[in-house]
Amino acid sequence: MADFDTLIRGGTVVDGSRSPRYMADVGIKDGKIAKIGKLNPSDAKKTLDANGLIVAPGFIDLHTHYDAQINWDPYCTLSGWHGVTSIVVGNCGFGFAPCRPELRDRAMLTMSRVEAIPFDSMKAGMKWDWVTFPDWMNFLDRTPKGINVLSFVPLAPIMIWAMGLEAAKSRGATEKEMQEMCRLVEEALDAGGCGLSAQRLGNGFVSVQRDYDGTPMVTDTMSDDDMLAFAKVLAKRKEGFIQLTQSSPEFQNDMDFYDKLADVSGRPILFNATAVRDDRPALHRRTLRWIEKTNKEGRKIYNQTAVMRQGLYFTFCDMNLFDGNDAWREATMGTPTERLAKFKNPAMRQALIADYDTGHTPVVTGSFKEFTIESVGDPLLQKYVGRTIGEIAKTENKHPIEAVLDIVVADSLKTEFETPARNVREDYAAELMSSQYSIAGVSDGGAHIKFLTLGAYPTDMLTWMVRDAGFMSLEEAHYRLSGMPAQCAGFQDRGVLKEGAPADVVVYDLPNLKLTPDKPTIVHDFPAGEWRRVQYAEGYRWIMVNGDVTFEDGKCTNATPGKLLRHGRG
């Protein structure tokens, strides 16, 4: 009888713990790593030749929104294509459980704007055979998966269930309602939820992720007291972690609240999120100073860090990430036909110009004048392709917003824009990742599918930071991609290659690893004929989940060995 089901032979092992790389064979049996060392190929049913290749733990992505997509995509792509073997869903307080049947359409409408997941795809593709959070976990458990899954307990559905949608948006919870919500949280944690998530962006300029009707999300206006009451549930249980997206014009007030949340809960906090703006390095530097200070004071607060070099690609048919600006939010509500009519309306155009002239730069995209026109629908407008709005406005002696709107209207909203990429400067990216508390990620996998391909971040990080720029070691990169997020989220025995651990493994060719194509491309592979932007990977020889190969040289094997990791175990 063979000692191993699979033997990965002769690779360079980078185990995810920061330990120095070493040459070894890895023997896998019954989905676990049985032995690491010099092994005999004759003792294995199957041998994979890893000579010249890196053998590392599968990547762990703590910030995804695959709650809908996992209904129809077992591999949660893009993540599954790029070496991610475990994900956490239910981020930002958004999710689909608990949810009464009569509110299912409303829940999908919410996600169609706040996370830009097409409603028709959700309507056609979601099974909806759950009501409560334990039901949801059972659904995840029985659903075929090519990836391991944990789920936060998102607080918005909890609040809506107990208070009703409008009440939850307009007032704090009563004592009775809070008791019921804490009971629901306990029930969800008993079922295997890994912690709590929420978004608190208020109702102002930074509130860029809004509900279907343009109002703030339920958790955006949640009081400090209510959030802390939820945190006390984790404190009592001494388990779980908290993912919080909180931002306001008062940075120090926000950081003080994160500190208080950590003190009250006694649990790890995932600060979401930090990205480099090349024009404003003071922003990431002040966050790093606070992260260092708060951890030195004894708290465990991790910095979820956007590492991929990418801007946004969008047309005004779909774009909704200007929602923090009142005029732009109004202009981008409704159908494409309704949006086009608004862009033609003189009063609306003047309001958009006035908004620009206040000097407020949209939080997510940066300045309009730096947008580049990527493509047009009308051949007569081809002269604009490759030029920035600032250049066009100067040439045509127009206000930048007039330049945008004139082209968009003439092109019937088909004009595709690209915003300036974030995280491009190596020195700033090195600063961000030099903090021992920075976790790589923020893929937003499953969300904003027509704007972004951030789920490709592990591939971009390894090729850029490690191989090409060289400001991060391979050992450090794999710790940030696997070992560190596993520690933060409470994954049991995952994130590090060691004997006895589940065999979540990536085997790849670092010199030939790359994103393909160079820029996101459009594919029509979502339910109801909807499309998304994707980037694939080349160079991953094998991706393994619980000992089974899910992708070989980029081709899916159709194996579904993924597990629901209740309480981080599975």
Secondary structure as UniProt FT lines:
FT   STRAND          4..13
FT   STRAND          22..29
FT   TURN            30..31
FT   STRAND          32..37
FT   HELIX           41..43
FT   STRAND          44..49
FT   TURN            51..52
FT   STRAND          54..57
FT   STRAND          59..61
FT   TURN            66..68
FT   HELIX           69..71
FT   TURN            74..78
FT   HELIX           79..82
FT   STRAND          84..89
FT   HELIX           91..93
FT   HELIX           101..103
FT   HELIX           104..114
FT   HELIX           119..125
FT   HELIX           133..142
FT   STRAND          148..151
FT   STRAND          153..154
FT   HELIX           155..163
FT   HELIX           165..170
FT   HELIX           175..190
FT   TURN            191..192
FT   STRAND          195..200
FT   TURN            202..203
FT   TURN            205..206
FT   TURN            212..213
FT   HELIX           218..221
FT   HELIX           224..237
FT   STRAND          241..246
FT   HELIX           251..265
FT   STRAND          269..274
FT   TURN            278..279
FT   HELIX           281..296
FT   TURN            297..298
FT   STRAND          301..306
FT   STRAND          313..314
FT   TURN            316..318
FT   TURN            321..324
FT   HELIX           326..331
FT   HELIX           336..344
FT   HELIX           346..357
FT   TURN            358..359
FT   TURN            363..365
FT   HELIX           368..370
FT   STRAND          372..375
FT   HELIX           379..384
FT   TURN            385..386
FT   HELIX           389..395
FT   TURN            396..397
FT   HELIX           400..410
FT   TURN            411..413
FT   STRAND          416..418
FT   HELIX           426..434
FT   TURN            436..437
FT   STRAND          438..441
FT   TURN            449..451
FT   HELIX           454..456
FT   HELIX           457..461
FT   HELIX           462..468
FT   HELIX           474..478
FT   HELIX           479..483
FT   HELIX           484..489
FT   TURN            499..500
FT   STRAND          505..508
FT   HELIX           510..512
FT   STRAND          514..523
FT   HELIX           527..529
FT   STRAND          532..538
FT   STRAND          540..545
FT   TURN            546..547
FT   STRAND          548..552
FT   TURN            553..554
FT   STRAND          555..556
FT   TURN            567..568
//
